[in-house]
Amino acid sequence: LIEIDGKLHQHWALYMGDGYVIDLIPVEKRKVKLDDVKEPKFIRTVKKELLMELAGNYTWRVNNKSDQDYTPLPVETIMQCAAACIGKELTYHSFGSNCERFVKELRYGEAFSEQVSVP
């Protein structure tokens, strides 16, 4: 897992090899009403791109600290699932489904995030 320091938040990607990562890139933003609270929802496309192009001038690091508590899936399984996601559109929102959850689900088979907690 690759963690990239952004201006306002951490961005996460999954290393695919040969300098490439898979991550979620913006497509559009929509506001949807959930009960009485409006929450921004974003449509993201899964993209494979070069880590150095994605990170640009931002600092990045390998962050597999969740390996202490979760067992990674076999590499072949992770790569097959990641490759199958490329080009798909996913819904993303700050209070639940985010890029960290996406890549951790690929790596561990379970979506979770330390940036936000979901009940």
C-alpha positions in Angstrom: 0.0 0.0 0.0 1.2 3.5 -0.9 0.2 6.5 1.2 0.7 9.9 -0.4 0.6 13.1 1.7 -1.8 15.5 0.0 -2.6 19.1 0.9 -5.8 18.3 2.8 -5.8 14.5 3.2 -3.9 11.3 2.7 -4.3 9.6 -0.7 -3.9 5.8 -1.0 -2.8 3.6 -3.9 -1.9 0.0 -4.4 1.5 -0.8 -5.9 1.1 -3.1 -9.0 4.8 -3.4 -10.0 7.1 -1.8 -12.6 6.5 1.7 -11.0 2.7 1.5 -11.5 -0.1 1.9 -8.9 -3.8 1.5 -9.0 -5.9 4.2 -7.4 -9.2 6.2 -7.6 -9.3 9.4 -9.7 -12.0 12.0 -9.8 -14.8 11.9 -12.3 -17.5 14.1 -10.7 -19.1 15.2 -7.5 -22.7 15.0 -6.4 -24.6 15.9 -3.3 -27.1 13.4 -2.1 -29.5 13.6 0.7 -29.1 11.0 3.4 -31.9 11.5 6.0 -31.4 15.1 7.1 -27.7 15.3 6.3 -26.3 16.2 2.9 -23.1 14.3 2.2 -21.0 14.9 -0.8 -20.5 11.8 -2.9 -17.9 11.5 -5.6 -17.7 9.2 -8.6 -14.2 7.9 -9.0 -12.6 5.8 -11.8 -10.1 3.1 -10.9 -6.9 3.9 -12.8 -3.5 2.3 -13.2 -0.8 5.0 -13.5 2.8 5.6 -12.7 3.4 6.3 -9.0 5.8 9.2 -9.7 3.1 10.9 -11.9 0.4 10.4 -9.3 2.5 11.6 -6.4 4.1 14.5 -8.2 6.0 16.6 -5.6 4.1 15.1 -2.7 5.8 12.8 -0.2 4.8 9.2 -0.4 5.6 6.0 1.6 4.9 2.3 1.7 2.4 1.8 4.5 1.6 -1.8 5.2 1.2 -1.3 9.0 -2.2 -3.0 8.9 -0.3 -6.2 8.1 0.2 -6.4 11.9 -3.6 -7.0 12.4 -4.7 -8.3 9.0 -3.3 -11.0 6.7 -2.8 -9.9 3.2 -4.4 -12.0 0.5 -2.0 -13.9 -1.9 -0.3 -11.5 -4.3 -1.8 -13.2 -7.3 -5.3 -12.7 -5.9 -4.6 -9.0 -5.1 -3.3 -8.4 -8.6 -6.1 -10.2 -10.4 -8.8 -8.3 -8.3 -6.9 -5.0 -8.9 -6.6 -5.5 -12.6 -10.3 -6.4 -12.8 -11.2 -3.0 -11.2 -9.3 -0.9 -13.7 -11.7 1.4 -15.6 -14.6 0.8 -13.3 -16.5 3.7 -11.7 -17.0 3.6 -7.9 -18.9 5.8 -5.4 -16.6 7.5 -2.9 -17.4 9.7 0.1 -15.4 11.1 2.9 -17.4 9.4 5.6 -17.2 5.8 4.5 -16.0 4.5 1.2 -12.7 6.2 0.4 -9.4 5.4 -1.4 -7.9 3.9 1.7 -10.8 1.5 2.1 -10.6 0.6 -1.6 -6.9 -0.4 -1.6 -7.2 -2.1 1.8 -10.1 -4.2 0.5 -7.9 -5.3 -2.4 -5.0 -6.1 -0.1 -6.8 -7.7 2.8 -10.2 -8.6 1.4 -11.8 -6.3 4.0 -12.5 -2.6 3.6 -11.4 -0.4 6.5 -9.9 3.0 7.1 -8.0 4.7 9.8 -8.9 8.1 8.4 -12.6 7.7 9.3 -14.5 5.2 11.3 -17.8 3.8 9.9 -20.4 2.4 12.3 
